[in-house]
Amino acid sequence: MMVSAIIPVHNEEDNVIPVYRELKEILQKVTTDFEIIFVDDGSKDATLDKLLSLKSKEEKLHIIQFKKNYGKSAALSAGFDNAEGDSIITLDGDGQDDPNNIPNLISALTEEYDFVCGWRVKRNDTFLKKTSSKIYNFLNRVINRSKIHDNNCMLRIYRKETVSDLKLTKGAHRYIPTILTSKGFRIAEIEVNHRPRLTGKSSYGFKRLFVGLFHLFRFRSFNRIKQKPIYVIEKKYGFEE
């Protein structure tokens, strides 16, 4: 079974190399057949340069470079469209998602389920992020009838066929579990470890809180509209043509 790991990144120059190395070490323990895909979402710092310097020595590393910043929904869509694995893992690029949880995610993806979501029971985040997440998850359970405790945890594993036709419009990455369960896919949720950022500072603020709430209230109607996410890939590195 081939495993693909997708990591969307934006201005994470100090984190991409340690995230890659730790993730590779964990994946090597569970399979020899894997790929690690970083989607550089229009970074303005040295994120892409750091990845390219690593690419020359790492055949498992693939890079998708966006022309500009299109957002996490577009970055995940590009990753899903280009992943070759039978199973697809997603995680954030700031080091907070602990790759040591991956073996448990893989074990939980039995024939009974189509995808498995992480649940950050003890979050290492600011008061604002933790509070807004609780509001999101509560409202999402009420409005979209979701049963997920942690809808924004990016640490997940999917069967390839679960996301092969998934087209995410702007902001829809927040509701992937809700979208997939509405299509009849079966979900499991397991507790995962959550860590402080490796380096740097989160850009999360009140603006993103209100943007998230806007997408939440429009989601119920917009998720029925099939649109292809708008993004332009500047260049791809490491993929077979």
C-alpha positions in Angstrom: 0.0 0.0 0.0 1.4 3.3 -1.1 1.0 6.3 1.3 0.9 9.9 0.3 1.4 12.7 2.8 0.2 16.2 1.9 1.4 19.3 3.7 0.1 22.8 2.7 2.6 25.5 3.7 2.6 29.3 3.6 5.6 31.2 5.0 7.0 28.2 7.0 10.7 28.6 6.1 11.9 27.5 9.5 9.6 24.5 9.8 9.5 22.7 6.5 12.8 20.9 6.8 12.3 19.5 10.4 8.7 18.6 9.5 9.9 16.7 6.5 12.6 14.9 8.3 10.4 13.8 11.2 7.6 12.8 8.9 9.9 10.7 6.7 11.4 9.0 9.8 7.9 7.9 10.9 6.7 6.8 7.5 9.8 4.7 7.0 8.7 2.6 10.0 5.3 1.7 8.5 6.0 1.4 4.8 8.7 1.6 2.2 6.3 3.0 -0.5 5.5 6.6 0.3 5.7 10.1 -1.0 5.7 13.5 0.8 4.0 16.4 -1.0 4.5 20.0 0.1 2.2 22.5 -1.5 3.8 25.9 -1.3 0.8 28.3 -1.2 2.5 31.4 -2.5 5.0 31.9 0.3 6.9 35.2 0.4 9.8 33.9 2.5 12.4 31.2 1.8 9.9 28.3 2.2 10.3 27.2 -1.4 14.1 27.6 -1.4 14.4 25.5 1.7 12.3 22.7 0.1 14.2 22.9 -3.2 17.5 22.6 -1.3 16.2 19.4 0.3 14.7 18.1 -2.9 18.1 17.5 -4.5 18.8 14.9 -1.9 15.4 13.5 -1.2 13.6 11.4 -3.9 10.5 10.9 -1.6 9.9 14.7 -1.6 7.6 16.3 -4.1 6.8 20.0 -4.3 3.9 21.9 -5.8 4.5 25.6 -6.2 1.5 27.9 -6.5 1.7 31.1 -8.5 0.3 33.1 -5.6 -1.5 32.5 -2.3 -4.8 30.7 -3.0 -5.5 29.3 0.5 -5.6 26.0 2.2 -8.6 24.6 0.3 -6.8 25.1 -3.0 -3.6 23.7 -1.6 -5.3 20.5 -0.4 -7.1 20.1 -3.7 -3.8 20.3 -5.6 -2.3 17.7 -3.3 -5.3 15.4 -3.7 -5.2 15.8 -7.5 -1.5 14.9 -7.7 -1.2 12.2 -4.9 -0.4 8.7 -6.1 -1.0 6.9 -2.8 -3.7 4.4 -2.0 -4.0 6.2 1.4 -3.6 9.9 1.8 -2.4 11.6 5.0 -2.8 15.4 5.6 -1.1 17.5 8.2 -0.2 21.1 8.8 3.4 22.4 8.2 4.0 24.2 11.4 5.0 21.1 13.4 2.0 21.1 15.7 0.5 17.9 14.2 2.6 15.1 15.7 3.6 12.5 13.0 4.0 9.9 15.8 0.2 9.7 15.6 0.3 8.4 12.0 0.7 4.7 12.8 -2.5 4.9 14.9 -4.3 6.7 12.1 -3.2 3.9 9.7 -4.3 1.2 12.1 -7.7 2.9 12.6 -8.4 3.0 8.8 -9.9 -0.5 8.7 -12.4 -1.8 6.2 -15.1 -0.3 8.4 -14.1 3.3 7.6 -13.2 5.5 4.6 -11.3 8.2 6.5 -10.1 8.9 10.0 -9.8 12.3 11.7 -7.6 13.4 14.5 -9.1 14.9 17.7 -6.9 17.3 19.5 -8.2 16.8 23.0 -5.4 18.9 24.6 -4.5 21.7 22.2 -1.3 23.7 22.4 -2.8 26.9 21.0 -3.6 30.4 22.1 -6.8 31.1 24.1 -8.3 32.8 20.9 -7.7 29.8 18.7 -9.0 27.3 21.3 -12.1 29.4 22.0 -12.9 30.0 18.4 -12.4 26.3 17.6 -14.9 25.4 20.3 -17.4 27.9 18.8 -16.8 26.5 15.2 -17.3 22.9 16.2 -20.4 23.6 18.3 -22.0 25.6 15.5 -21.0 23.1 12.9 -22.6 20.3 14.9 -25.8 22.3 15.1 -26.0 23.8 11.6 -24.4 20.9 9.6 -25.4 18.1 11.9 -21.8 17.0 12.2 -20.7 14.5 14.8 -17.1 15.4 14.7 -15.5 16.9 17.8 -12.6 18.6 16.0 -13.5 19.6 12.5 -10.4 21.7 12.0 -7.7 19.1 12.9 -5.7 18.7 9.7 -4.1 15.4 10.9 -6.2 12.8 9.0 -6.0 9.8 6.7 -8.2 9.1 3.7 -8.6 6.3 1.3 -7.7 7.6 -2.2 -11.2 7.1 -3.6 -12.7 9.2 -0.8 -11.0 12.4 -2.0 -10.4 11.6 -5.7 -13.4 13.7 -6.8 -13.4 16.1 -3.9 -13.5 19.7 -5.2 -13.0 22.3 -2.5 -14.2 25.9 -2.9 -12.6 28.7 -0.9 -12.8 28.0 2.8 -14.4 24.5 2.4 -11.3 22.8 3.9 -12.9 23.5 7.3 -15.7 21.2 6.5 -14.1 18.2 4.7 -15.5 15.7 7.2 -19.0 17.1 6.8 -18.8 17.1 3.0 -17.6 13.5 2.9 -20.1 12.1 5.4 -22.9 13.8 3.5 -21.6 11.7 0.5 -22.0 8.5 2.5 -18.4 8.0 3.4 -17.7 6.4 6.8 -15.7 8.3 9.4 -13.8 7.4 12.5 -12.2 9.8 15.0 -9.2 9.2 17.3 -7.4 11.3 19.9 -4.1 12.7 18.7 -1.2 14.6 20.4 -1.0 18.3 19.6 2.3 20.2 20.1 3.4 23.9 20.2 4.6 25.3 16.9 8.2 24.3 16.2 9.2 28.0 15.4 7.5 31.2 14.3 4.2 32.7 15.3 0.7 31.8 14.2 -1.0 34.4 11.9 -4.4 33.5 13.4 -6.3 36.6 14.6 -9.8 38.1 14.8 -10.0 38.6 11.0 -9.6 34.8 10.4 -12.2 34.2 13.1 -14.8 36.2 11.3 -13.8 34.7 7.9 -14.3 31.3 9.4 -17.7 32.2 10.8 -18.7 33.6 7.4 -17.8 30.4 5.6 -19.7 28.4 8.3 -23.0 30.1 7.7 -22.8 30.0 4.0 -21.5 26.5 3.8 -24.9 24.7 4.1 -26.0 26.1 0.8 -22.7 26.5 -1.0 -21.6 22.9 -0.4 -24.2 21.7 -2.8 -22.7 23.7 -5.7 -20.0 21.8 -7.6 -17.2 24.1 -8.5 -13.6 23.5 -9.3 -11.2 25.4 -7.0 -9.3 28.2 -8.7 -5.6 27.8 -8.5 -2.6 28.0 -10.9 0.4 25.8 -10.4 3.6 27.6 -11.2 5.7 24.5 -11.2 5.9 20.9 -9.9 9.1 19.2 -8.7 9.7 15.5 -8.3 6.5 14.3 -10.0 6.6 11.9 -13.0 5.1 13.4 -16.1 
